[in-house]
């Protein structure tokens, strides 16, 4: 992996930095990598010496006077192997348009990038760059949202209901809802007949060893310990949307495995009501190669009078 020295703010970047201290917003537009060498003062540069391709910005955060901008490069447009050592970040100047804000060069400690014909290749960048006391620092984020493995893991372990789903939306009972215990003669959480059936299971139950010998396993899987559903869930996923309708809603979404760009899941909205609210969401789950559908799941979406989702079943 390339080792870059501290980034230098260009003269154009310094001018925008000065404007930002007086209230002008700093909006980072994209990054760029290149293969050029440069021994002069990088502050005078207005572009890379020898550009290779653009790097998509997919995240930004801020700590005090420093902005942390994340970008992802993919070798989709690389036709032959190339050496990359330049890295620049661009921003929108209200008077000049897009400018080269910062520049750094790894010299002999850069990256060798393979062509797309050799397979997908990607590289993440994080640029930590001074913004001073600028009141507004933003970035142009790609329509394709990229999620790192760490971010995906953090999200799946967030049990504080980050999507603010209510009990009514999923058809759940209130938190203080209770049922009386069922008996063989009194209905409660289940009917008396069901209670009797469950109570009698133990006497006719078989142990795990016997069950393993009696029942066939799913082809290719071993049901011992944790079951691995799909390798695509353990790697980075790439998300994209398409099919923008007249109401500004995307009707198609795709999740692709980052390691090989194979299709993992496609979601398609359909059956809109008179207000343009889609009432059907169809998920197509693909095989490991991303070439054929192995499972289809259809969800029915219900809305209230204000167009808010109240249930998904």
Residue pairs with C-beta under 8 A, 6 or more apart in sequence:
1 111
1 123
2 84
2 85
2 87
2 106
2 109
2 110
2 111
2 123
3 106
3 109
4 87
4 104
4 105
4 106
4 109
5 104
5 105
5 106
6 104
7 87
7 89
7 102
7 103
7 104
7 127
7 128
7 129
8 42
8 43
8 102
8 103
8 104
9 17
9 43
9 101
9 102
9 129
9 130
10 42
10 43
10 44
10 45
10 46
10 99
10 100
10 101
10 102
10 103
11 43
11 44
12 46
12 93
12 96
12 99
12 100
12 101
13 91
13 99
13 100
13 101
13 102
14 43
15 93
16 24
16 26
16 91
16 93
16 99
16 101
17 26
17 130
17 131
17 132
17 134
19 93
19 94
20 26
20 131
20 132
20 134
20 135
20 136
20 137
21 132
21 133
21 134
23 135
24 94
24 134
25 134
25 135
25 136
25 137
25 138
26 67
26 91
26 131
26 134
26 136
26 137
26 138
27 91
27 92
27 137
27 138
27 139
27 140
28 57
28 60
28 67
28 69
28 89
28 90
28 91
28 101
28 137
28 138
28 139
28 140
29 57
29 90
29 91
29 92
29 98
29 139
29 140
30 54
30 55
30 56
30 57
30 71
30 89
30 90
30 140
31 54
31 55
31 56
31 57
31 69
31 71
31 73
31 87
31 88
31 89
31 90
31 125
31 127
32 48
32 51
32 52
32 53
32 54
32 55
32 86
32 87
32 88
32 89
32 90
33 48
33 51
33 52
33 53
33 55
33 73
33 84
33 86
33 87
33 88
34 48
34 49
34 50
34 51
34 52
34 84
34 85
34 86
34 87
34 88
35 50
35 52
35 82
35 83
35 84
35 85
35 86
35 110
36 48
36 49
36 50
36 51
36 85
36 86
36 105
37 49
37 85
37 105
37 107
38 45
38 49
38 86
38 105
42 103
42 104
42 105
45 88
45 100
45 103
46 99
46 100
47 88
47 100
48 86
48 88
48 100
48 103
49 86
50 86
51 86
52 78
52 82
52 84
52 113
53 73
53 77
53 78
55 71
55 72
55 73
55 87
55 125
56 71
56 72
56 73
56 74
56 142
56 144
56 146
57 69
57 70
57 71
57 139
57 140
57 141
57 142
58 70
58 71
58 72
58 141
58 142
58 144
58 145
58 146
59 69
59 70
59 139
59 141
59 146
60 67
60 68
60 69
60 70
60 137
60 138
60 139
60 141
61 67
61 68
62 68
62 131
62 137
65 130
65 131
65 132
65 133
66 128
66 129
66 130
66 131
67 128
67 129
67 130
67 131
67 137
68 126
68 127
68 128
69 89
69 126
69 127
69 129
69 139
70 124
70 125
70 126
71 124
71 125
71 126
71 127
72 122
72 123
72 124
72 125
72 146
73 122
73 123
73 124
73 125
74 120
74 121
74 122
75 113
75 114
75 115
75 116
75 120
75 121
75 122
76 116
76 120
77 116
78 113
78 114
78 115
78 116
78 121
79 115
79 116
79 117
80 115
81 112
81 113
81 114
81 115
81 118
82 112
82 113
83 110
83 111
83 112
83 113
84 110
84 111
84 112
84 113
85 105
85 106
85 107
85 108
85 109
85 110
85 111
86 103
86 104
86 105
86 106
87 103
87 104
87 105
87 106
87 125
87 127
88 100
88 101
88 102
88 103
88 104
89 100
89 101
89 102
89 127
89 129
90 98
90 99
90 100
90 101
91 98
91 99
91 101
92 98
92 99
92 140
93 99
101 129
102 127
102 129
111 123
113 121
113 123
114 121
119 260
120 259
120 260
120 261
122 258
124 148
131 137
143 240
143 241
144 238
144 239
144 240
144 241
145 239
145 240
146 236
146 238
146 239
146 258
147 155
147 236
147 237
147 238
147 239
148 236
149 234
149 235
149 236
152 236
152 237
155 162
167 173
167 174
167 175
168 310
168 311
169 309
169 310
169 311
169 312
170 311
170 312
171 311
171 313
179 188
179 189
180 186
180 188
180 189
181 188
181 189
182 188
182 189
182 190
182 191
182 192
182 194
182 195
183 192
183 195
184 192
184 195
184 196
184 199
185 192
186 192
188 195
190 198
206 214
217 223
221 227
221 228
230 264
230 285
230 288
231 257
231 288
232 257
232 262
232 264
232 288
235 257
235 258
235 259
236 257
236 258
236 259
237 255
237 256
237 257
237 258
237 264
238 255
238 256
238 257
238 258
238 261
239 253
239 254
239 255
240 253
240 254
240 256
241 250
241 252
241 253
241 254
242 250
242 251
242 252
242 253
242 254
243 250
243 251
243 252
244 250
244 251
245 251
245 276
246 276
247 276
249 269
249 276
249 278
251 268
251 269
251 270
251 278
252 266
252 267
252 268
252 269
253 266
253 267
254 263
254 265
254 266
254 267
255 263
255 264
255 265
255 266
256 262
256 263
256 264
256 290
257 264
257 290
260 290
261 290
262 286
262 288
262 289
262 290
262 291
263 286
263 290
263 291
264 285
264 286
264 290
265 283
265 284
265 285
265 286
266 283
266 284
266 286
267 281
267 282
267 283
267 284
268 281
268 282
268 284
269 278
269 280
269 281
270 278
270 279
270 280
270 281
270 282
271 278
271 279
271 280
272 278
272 279
273 279
273 303
275 303
275 307
277 301
277 303
277 307
278 301
279 300
279 301
279 302
279 303
280 298
280 299
280 300
280 301
281 298
281 299
281 301
281 312
282 296
282 297
282 298
282 299
283 296
283 297
283 298
283 299
284 293
284 295
284 296
285 293
285 294
285 295
285 296
285 297
286 292
286 293
286 294
287 293
287 294
299 312
299 313
300 312
300 313
301 309
301 311
301 312
302 309
302 310
302 311
302 312
302 313
303 309
303 310
304 310
